[in-house]
Amino acid sequence: MLIQMPRICEAMELTGVPDFTTMSRAMKRLRSKVLIVLLYMSASTLPASGKASIDATGFGRRHSSKHYVKRCSMTLGSMKTTLIIDTVTLMILVVHMTATRRHDTRIIVPLATEAKRNFGIKVMPGDRWL
């Protein structure tokens, strides 16, 4: 992802992008709260554009194929991740992760409020609003 974010690399004074395995191993050692604090600290170093976008996606918690899971009649939980990203700098401003099945409307309102308060977001489109 850092390859696609030259402004982030420039702000971090990186002359090259670390290997994926280096970043992956480091992220596994850090707890999610530490990662969120690091996101906030790094986002505050860039000028806020006031324009952001929000979206959510789900991730499997295990690395197994859907065919295998169905064939074995297994139930695997998933993790839902909601991100607010500055559309000018492409910086992740706010992140929310949950393993529960909370509806988007219960997650989006507090995140949007937090993004507005911390980063002065004025415009924030999403893929669907109810």
Sequence and secondary structure as in RCSB ss.txt:
>XXXX:A:sequence
MLIQMPRICEAMELTGVPDFTTMSRAMKRLRSKVLIVLLYMSASTLPASGKASIDATGFGRRHSSKHYVKRCSMT
LGSMKTTLIIDTVTLMILVVHMTATRRHDTRIIVPLATEAKRNFGIKVMPGDRWL
>XXXX:A:secstr
 GGG HHHHHHTT SS   HHHHHHHHHHS HHHHHHHHHHHHTTS   SBEEEEEEEEESS   HHHHHHTT  
  EEEEEEEEETTT  EEEEEEESS   HHHHHHHHHHHHHHHH   B  BS   
